[in-house]
Amino acid sequence: MEYDSVTSPPRPPYNASLIRGAVLLEMGHAREAAALFDSLATFYARDRLVGGRYARYLCWTLTHRASALAAAGDTTVLQRLADSLEVLGPQSSYGRDRRLHHHVRGLLLLARGRPGEAAVEFREAVFSPTYGYTRTNLELARALMIIGRPRDAVAVLQPALRGPLDASNLYVTHTELHEMLARAFEAAGEGDSAVAHYRWVVHAWRRADPEFQPRRDFAQRRLAALEARLGLARSDP
């Protein structure tokens, strides 16, 4: 999309557009988010960004696009995006970007039903367990749960909750992290911890939009079952 500088409104700042895309993704509008992330690369190409700074910006934008595409169930360009990120990463001024291609490869492997291999890629993508791209923690935990390693899933999810909210945790909600932690603790046989995280999820999504209501209802059922089994007082619905 191009704007004429005289007749059209000014474009939003890059960071605002990036966050808008993240919000769209969290709202369940994955294809719309992917389209926005895709447009950012072209839309801001006219800016005078050079060298490592431009590579950093492009790596970050393309990674978000890949996450949105994977959430939409569209894996057709993930391989190409991963290959591009592998080339762009070493040109970036930020060390995290050298690892981002592993995140995209993990998404592709997970979509292809190869969670063990996906877990290896996601681990390679982790730049920092608290200050990296926190969505990697979530996807790694998802892969670990599929292959029956819930305690390992807990270990990668807990640090994500300790990261700064104004950095990596902008890109995955705490509710999603608590939701996965609840399932992981339950699978690991730690019912008390699972209850604490299910309670968080049920409270956070008590007025959930329609697309989140099935997940809220599942959490409510598991919470009620665990409270009954453990002899705990029932939580308010």
Buried (B, 14 or more C-beta within 10 A) or exposed (E): EEEEEEEEEEBEEBEEBBBBBBEBBBEBBBBBBBBBBBBBEEBBEEEEBEEBBBBBBBBBBBBBBBBBBBBBEBBEBBEEBBEBBBEBBEBBEBEBBBBBBBBBBBBBBBBEEBBEBBBBBBBBBBBBBBBBBBBBBBBBBBBBBBBEBBEBBBBBBBBBBEBEEEBBBBBBBBBBBBBBBBBBBBBBEBBEBBBBBBBBBBBBBEEBEEEBEEBBEBBBEBBBEBBEEEEEEEBEE
